[in-house]
Amino acid sequence: MYSTTRGKPEDRALRTAMHRWACNTKQREQAPEGAAGALRWLEANTKPVSAFTDDPGLARDLLDAATSLLNGQRAAANTVRKHRMLLSNALDYAAELKLLPENPLKTLKWKPPAGTYEVDRRSVVNHTQAKALLAAVAAQQPSGERLVAFFALMYYAALRPEEAINLRRDNITLPSLIQSAGSGEMEEPVAAWGELHLLRAAPYSGREWTDSGAAREERALKHRAEGHGRTATIPPPLVRILRAHLAEFGDGMGGRLFYGVRGGELPFITYRRAWKAARRTALTAKEFASPLAARPYDLRHACVSTWLNAGVSAPQVAEWAGHSVEVLLRIYAKCIVGQDEAAKRRISEALE
């Protein structure tokens, strides 16, 4: 969309000026001189929207650029779809403002690339690996022990990180302790399950991108209307982990279960670093270099895969995980590491 490249600032400077300042309404008027100069150049040397009417090939050129990487190669299928949608939305708005007679992208003969939405099977841990990772988290100082329950909620209850970090004590129903017949002390009942009552999530945006100035903003659960929650299950191992966490750390800011060492909001960088360190400790060098549990979110994938492979019905898994059955079967129906050999063994037994 450049009208000329004469005097053009470096590409990185232009991208930074657009992303950091121009597209951030809170920061736009505070751009430093370097960024402000780049934005002035863009304003003076960008083609008007009406150029799409004068140059029929411009829409395709822009679509090709928007769906390519910086090195010119085609982006991944999911990125292509997303960028095409964003560009089309912008041009729909231009047509709504009568700056264009119609969205020029809608006249192009364009087929979206074939892509997969399935979870990368290599990223899914088995139960032994998951427990080793949680133990490696617990061993870290100073915040490791307070993060065990945070990661355990993803692995045992399939919570998303933004759901786990927004969890409060009154969202949790744990089974009642029972009195031991021998000592008379209260103890955990065997194989007792609890429930999570999820109402809202707090996804991470960054302080510069929220209206409140907080790093996170509460909103409705993903795929749910405002005010609509969901119930998830707490298996016995997670019951024990949550009870220990509540006894040790209690409530934090706003009643949240998870908070920083100094009592404030749990920083995104804190649990990201803790997870990276845990992977380095608990996994082999080959596993660490692989996609295995590369993100905390991969624990959720492992949980859903475990449920499905245990024979839990798809509608029940979808309800607990907060998905439609269609999305569940399309994305999350993957086997955990180690299931291949079990499947082969069962087939061999059948053939015998």
N, C-alpha and C positions, 0 to 999 in steps of 0.2 A: 504493500500500500504506500510505499514511498513515491513521491512525485519526483524526487531527485535524491542522489546520494552525496551531493556536494556538501562538504563540511560535516558529514554525518559523524556523530560520536561513536565510540566503540560499541559493538553489539551488547556486551555485558553491561555497559553503563546505561544503555537504553532499556534493557530488560529490568535492571535494578530500579531505575527511575519510575518505570511503569508499575512494577509490582509493589515496591516499597512505599511509593508516594502517590502517584497519580490514581491508582485503583484503591487507595485506602482513604476514605472520606475523612477520617480522623486526623490523618497525617498530611493531607494534600497541601494545606497552606503552610506547612512547616518544612517543606523540602529545602535542603541546603543548596547553596548556589550551584554546585556541580550537577545535582539532579535537576534543579530548576532550569538550568541551561539546556540540558538534554530534552526536557519536556517542551521548552520553547522551540527547539529545533524541530521536534516531532510535530508540534502544532502548525509550524510554518511549512513543513515539507511532507505532509501526508495528504494523499488524494482525498477528495470529498466523497461522501457516500454516493453521490450522483454518478461517480465514475463507473459504477456497475452497469448503469444504463448505457453509457457511452462505449464501454469496452466489454462485450459479451464474454470474453475469455478471462476477465479478471476474477470472476467468482471461482472458476476452477483453479486458477493459480493460487488464490488465497486458501482454498480448501486443501490443495496439495501441501502448501506450507504449514498450515495449521495441524495437519495430520502426519507431519514428519518430525524427526529428531533434529537436533541442532546440526548434526553432521550430514543431514540430507536424507538419511535412511528412513524407511517407513516405520512409524511407531507401532507399538504392540496393538493388537486388535481392540482391546478395551479402551486404550488411550485414544485411538482413532475415533471410536464411537463417541466418546465423551467430548473430544474437541470439536467434532462435527456438530454435536448437539449444542455446545456453547456458542459456536459461530452462527448456527442457524437461529438460535434465540436472539442474538444481537441483531441479525438482519430482519427477523420478524418485528423487532421493536422499531427498526428504521422504517419498515413498511407501515407500521401502526402510526408513526409520526408523519406519514405521507412524504418521507424523504426518498422513498422508492415506491414504484407502482406495485411491486411484489417482492417476495424473498427470492433472490436469484438462485440460491442453492436448490430450491425446489423444482427448478426447471432443468437441473443437470441430470444426466443419466449416470448415476453413481450407485455402486453396490457396496455395502459395508463388508469389510474383510471377515472371513470366517475366523472365529475365535472360540476359545474355551473359557468357561466360567467355573470350571471345576477346581477344587482345591488341589494344589500340588502335593501328590502323595508323599513326596520326599520330605515335606515339612512336618508330617504328622508323627508325633512321638508315641512310643508304647508306654505301658504303665511303669515299667522299670525305669525307663529314661525320665519320665515325668517326676517320679519320686526322687530320683537323683538330682534333678534340677531344683526341686523345692528344697531339698536338703542343702544344696549349694547356695541358694538364696538365704536360708536361715543362718548360714555361717558367716555372712558378711556383716561388717560393722560400719557405721552404727545403726543402720536402718533395716538390716536384713530380716530380723525376726518379725518386724511389723509388716513386712511385705509378703510373708509366706501365705497368709490367708487371702491376700489380694490376688496372687497368681493361682492359688488353689480354687478360687471361685470360678476362674476361667476353665480350669482343667476338670473339675468335678461337677460344675453346674452350668457350663457353657455360657457364662456371662461374657458380654463384650467389655473391654476395658473401661469404657465410659459409663457402663452400668455398675461395674464393681466399685469404681472410685466414688460413685454417688450413693453407695449403700449406707443405710442408717440402721441403728439397732431395731427400730420399730418395723423395719422391712423383713425381719428375720423371726421365724418361729422355730425354736429348737425343742426337741422332745424333753419331757420332764425327767430329771434324775430320779433314780430309784434307790431305795435303801438296801445296802448289802446285807445278806442274811448272816454272814459271818461276823463282820466288824461293826455293823450298824451304821457305817458311814454311807454317804450318798455317792453313787457311782453312775457312770454312763450306762444306759440300757443297751443290751446287745442288739445290733442290727436295727437301731431306731433311726428313722428318717425325719427330716425337718422340711420346711418350706421357705422359699424366698418370695416376697410379694413386691415386685418391681413396679414402680410408678413413673419415674423419670430418670433420665441419663444426663451426664455432664461431659459431652465431648470436648476435646482440647482444640482450641482455636489459636491461642496466643493472645497476650494482653493487648496487642496493637490492633486486633481484629474483632474485639468484642465491644458492645456498647457500654458495658459496666466497667471495663478496664481489668476484669479478672481474666485469668488464663483460660477458664472454662465458663460456659454458660449452660444452665439447665434447660432442657427441652424435653419434648415427648419422646417416648421410646421409639426406636427405629421401626418403621413400617406400622406405626400405630398413631391414631388420632390423639389429640390432646385430651388428657384425662383417662385414657384407656391403658391399663397396665397389663401385666402377665404374671403368672405364678410359675416358678421353677422349683425343682426338687433339690433337696440337700441330702446326699447319701451319707451313710455313717462316717466314713473317713473325714468328710468335710464338716460334719457336725462336731467332731472332736477338735478339728483345727479352729473352727469359728469360736467354740466355747473357750479354748485356750487363749485365742486372740482377745476376746472380750474381757477375760479375767486379767490379762496382762496390760492391755492398753486402753480399755474403756472407750469412751466417746471422744471425738475430736471436735473441730470447729463445725458448728451447725449440726452436731450429732452424728457426723459421718464416722464410719469405722476406720477409715484410712486417712492419715494426716502426716505431715512432715515431722522430723525430729524436734523441731522447735515449736510445734503445735499448729503451724499454718497449713495451707493447702498442700497436699502431696504433690511435689513437682514432677512434671512429666519426665524431666531429665533424670530424676532419681531412680524411678523404677526402670527406665530404659537402660541406664548404666548397670543397675543391679542384675537385670536379665542377661545382658551381654557378659558380665563377669561370671554369672552362674553357668552359662553355656560353655565358657572357656574352661571352667573347673570340672563340670560334670560330663562333658562329651569328649570323645576322642578327637584327635587333631583332624581326622577325616570328616567326622560328623560336624565339628565346629565350622569347617570350611564349606559344608553343604547347606542346603536350605532348611535342615532339620531344626524345628522350633526357632527359626530365625527371628520371629516376632512373638511377643506375648500372645497375640491374637491366635497364633497357631495352636495354643492350648485349647481354645474353643473348638477348633477343628478336630483335635484329638478326642475331646469329650463327645462330640456328636458322632464321630466315627465309632467310638466305643459303644455308645448306646445302640447304634444301628447294627453293629456286628454282634451285639449281645441278644439281638432278636426283638428289641423294643419296636413297636409298630411305628411306622413313619408319621402318622398323625400325632401320636403322643410325643415323639421326639420334636416334631415341628412346634408343638405347643410349648414345650419346655424351652426350646431354643429361640422362640420368637420369630419363626419363619412360616411361610406357607409350605404345604407339602410339596408343591411343584418346585419351589426354589430349593428346598431341602434335598430332594432327590437329584436335582440338577447340579448342585454345588457341593454338598457336604457328604454325599454317600460314597465315602472312600474308606478303604480298609486301613487299619493301623499297621505299623511296621510289625512284621512277624506273622501276619495272617496268611501270607502266601504258603509258607511251609505247612501250616495247619490245614489249609485247603487241599494241598497236594496229598497230605497224609490221608485225609478223609476220602479223596478220590481213589487213592491206591487201595484203601481198605474195601471200597465198594467194588473195585475191579477184581479183587481177590475172590 
